[in-house]
Amino acid sequence: MITTDVQHCGSSVLVSASGQLDEDAGAVLQQALDGVGVDTRDLMVDLHGVVSMDSAGLLHLLDMHRRAECLGLRVLAVGWQPQPQQLMADVAGIRGPGSATVERYALPGFRQLMEQRAQRARHFADFDIETPIVSTAPGE
Protein backbone atom coordinates (compact mmCIF):
# COMPACT_ATOMS: atom_id res chain seq x y z
CA MET A 1 0.00 0.00 0.00
CA ILE A 2 1.25 3.46 -0.90
CA THR A 3 0.38 6.76 0.73
CA THR A 4 1.17 10.26 -0.41
CA ASP A 5 1.42 13.66 1.19
CA VAL A 6 1.02 16.62 -1.17
CA GLN A 7 2.41 20.05 -0.28
CA HIS A 8 2.10 23.21 -2.35
CA CYS A 9 4.70 25.95 -2.15
CA GLY A 10 4.40 28.76 -4.67
CA SER A 11 4.67 27.29 -8.16
CA SER A 12 5.98 23.94 -6.87
CA VAL A 13 4.29 20.80 -5.62
CA LEU A 14 6.00 18.18 -3.47
CA VAL A 15 4.52 14.68 -3.49
CA SER A 16 6.04 12.53 -0.74
CA ALA A 17 5.29 8.86 -1.21
CA SER A 18 5.73 6.07 1.30
CA GLY A 19 5.04 2.36 1.37
CA GLN A 20 5.05 -0.12 -1.48
CA LEU A 21 4.80 1.16 -5.04
CA ASP A 22 2.88 -1.65 -6.72
CA GLU A 23 -0.22 -2.42 -8.81
CA ASP A 24 -2.50 -0.61 -6.34
CA ALA A 25 -0.56 2.68 -6.48
CA GLY A 26 -2.17 4.09 -9.63
CA ALA A 27 -5.20 5.74 -8.07
CA VAL A 28 -3.17 7.24 -5.22
CA LEU A 29 -0.61 8.76 -7.61
CA GLN A 30 -3.43 10.02 -9.85
CA GLN A 31 -5.06 11.78 -6.90
CA ALA A 32 -1.75 13.41 -5.97
CA LEU A 33 -1.50 14.87 -9.46
CA ASP A 34 -5.18 15.89 -9.66
CA GLY A 35 -4.66 18.77 -7.22
CA VAL A 36 -2.04 20.51 -9.35
CA GLY A 37 -3.12 24.02 -10.30
CA VAL A 38 -2.53 25.96 -13.50
CA ASP A 39 0.16 28.07 -11.82
CA THR A 40 2.24 25.02 -10.90
CA ARG A 41 5.55 24.72 -12.74
CA ASP A 42 7.49 22.05 -10.83
CA LEU A 43 6.61 18.65 -9.44
CA MET A 44 9.02 16.96 -7.04
CA VAL A 45 8.32 13.33 -6.18
CA ASP A 46 10.04 12.32 -2.95
CA LEU A 47 10.59 8.54 -2.86
CA HIS A 48 12.50 8.37 0.45
CA GLY A 49 9.61 6.45 2.02
CA VAL A 50 9.15 3.97 -0.84
CA VAL A 51 10.79 0.80 0.45
CA SER A 52 9.79 -1.47 -2.42
CA MET A 53 8.54 -1.23 -5.97
CA ASP A 54 7.53 -3.77 -8.59
CA SER A 55 7.21 -3.35 -12.36
CA ALA A 56 3.54 -2.35 -12.06
CA GLY A 57 4.50 0.36 -9.55
CA LEU A 58 7.24 1.57 -11.86
CA LEU A 59 4.69 1.85 -14.66
CA HIS A 60 2.42 3.92 -12.40
CA LEU A 61 5.33 6.22 -11.52
CA LEU A 62 6.29 6.60 -15.18
CA ASP A 63 2.65 7.32 -16.07
CA MET A 64 2.46 10.01 -13.38
CA HIS A 65 5.66 11.54 -14.73
CA ARG A 66 4.37 11.54 -18.32
CA ARG A 67 1.01 13.07 -17.30
CA ALA A 68 2.79 15.78 -15.30
CA GLU A 69 4.94 16.67 -18.30
CA CYS A 70 1.80 16.85 -20.46
CA LEU A 71 0.57 19.48 -17.98
CA GLY A 72 3.77 21.44 -18.65
CA LEU A 73 5.42 20.53 -15.36
CA ARG A 74 9.11 19.99 -14.81
CA VAL A 75 9.42 16.71 -12.86
CA LEU A 76 12.14 15.60 -10.47
CA ALA A 77 12.10 12.27 -8.63
CA VAL A 78 14.40 12.14 -5.58
CA GLY A 79 15.18 9.86 -2.66
CA TRP A 80 15.46 6.57 -4.52
CA GLN A 81 15.89 3.69 -2.07
CA PRO A 82 18.04 0.63 -2.87
CA GLN A 83 15.29 -1.83 -3.89
CA PRO A 84 13.42 0.55 -6.26
CA GLN A 85 16.73 1.68 -7.74
CA GLN A 86 17.82 -1.94 -8.26
CA LEU A 87 14.47 -2.79 -9.86
CA MET A 88 14.95 0.07 -12.34
CA ALA A 89 18.46 -1.19 -13.13
CA ASP A 90 17.16 -4.73 -13.63
CA VAL A 91 14.29 -3.60 -15.85
CA ALA A 92 16.64 -1.40 -17.87
CA GLY A 93 19.10 -4.27 -18.22
CA ILE A 94 21.91 -2.30 -16.59
CA ARG A 95 24.05 -4.59 -14.50
CA GLY A 96 26.25 -3.83 -11.53
CA PRO A 97 25.98 -1.98 -8.24
CA GLY A 98 25.68 1.78 -8.26
CA SER A 99 24.16 1.91 -11.72
CA ALA A 100 23.20 5.30 -13.05
CA THR A 101 19.51 4.52 -13.59
CA VAL A 102 18.36 7.25 -11.22
CA GLU A 103 20.36 9.90 -13.06
CA ARG A 104 18.98 8.65 -16.38
CA TYR A 105 15.38 8.73 -15.12
CA ALA A 106 15.06 12.40 -16.06
CA LEU A 107 15.81 11.70 -19.74
CA PRO A 108 12.66 11.32 -21.87
CA GLY A 109 14.10 8.52 -24.03
CA PHE A 110 15.14 6.56 -20.98
CA ARG A 111 11.68 6.85 -19.46
CA GLN A 112 10.18 5.47 -22.68
CA LEU A 113 12.65 2.58 -22.63
CA MET A 114 11.85 1.92 -18.97
CA GLU A 115 8.13 1.94 -19.70
CA GLN A 116 8.49 -0.57 -22.53
CA ARG A 117 10.69 -2.88 -20.46
CA ALA A 118 8.50 -2.55 -17.35
CA GLN A 119 5.45 -3.50 -19.45
CA ARG A 120 7.35 -6.53 -20.68
CA ALA A 121 8.49 -7.48 -17.16
CA ARG A 122 4.93 -7.16 -15.88
CA HIS A 123 3.66 -9.32 -18.74
CA PHE A 124 6.19 -12.03 -17.95
CA ALA A 125 5.42 -11.78 -14.22
CA ASP A 126 1.73 -12.35 -14.97
CA PHE A 127 2.70 -15.70 -16.45
CA ASP A 128 5.40 -16.42 -13.84
CA ILE A 129 8.12 -16.47 -16.51
CA GLU A 130 11.60 -15.09 -15.94
CA THR A 131 12.08 -11.91 -17.99
CA PRO A 132 14.77 -12.27 -20.65
CA ILE A 133 17.18 -9.34 -20.89
CA VAL A 134 17.68 -8.25 -24.47
CA SER A 135 20.49 -5.72 -24.10
CA THR A 136 22.71 -4.45 -21.31
CA ALA A 137 22.25 -0.70 -21.81
CA PRO A 138 19.87 1.72 -23.50
CA GLY A 139 20.66 2.21 -27.16
CA GLU A 140 22.57 -1.06 -27.62
HELIX and SHEET records of a PDB file:
HELIX    1   1 GLU A   23  ALA A   25  5                                   3    
HELIX    2   2 GLY A   26  ASP A   34  1                                   9    
HELIX    3   3 SER A   55  CYS A   70  1                                  16    
HELIX    4   4 PRO A   82  ALA A   92  1                                  11    
HELIX    5   5 THR A  101  ARG A  104  1                                   4    
HELIX    6   6 PRO A  108  ASP A  126  1                                  19    
SHEET    1   A 4 ILE A   2  CYS A   9  0                                        
SHEET    2   A 4 SER A  12  LEU A  21 -1                                        
SHEET    3   A 4 ASP A  42  MET A  53  1                                        
SHEET    4   A 4 ARG A  74  VAL A  78  1                                        
END                                                                             
